[in-house]
Amino acid sequence: MASMTIRNIDDALKRRLRIRATSHGRSMEDEARDILRSALATGETSRNLVQSIRARVAPTGGVDLDIPAREPIRDIPDFEQ
């Protein structure tokens, strides 16, 4: 397998990678490899915004939003006068 070195990574980005790797129970190198693998996966079709949001929310069990009743913003004008 090939190896790769990435230089000049922002400290905040490295910290986020370390935190993400820890939360997934793996090394930073394994986490970076997984991120690259999923980002460059072949055959994945591009999704629109709604599909992307659904994909992010689905693992949490979804979200139920209370939708308020719609009311007219103003009275309809009366042109009979």
GIDATA-V507852 format. One record per pair of residues at least 24 apart in sequence whose ideal C-beta (glycine too) atoms are under 7 Angstrom apart, sorted by sequence separation. I is the first residue (numbers start at 1). J is the second residue. If there is no record, write none. Layout:
# GIDATA-V507852
i	j
I	J
I	J
This chain:
# GIDATA-V507852
none
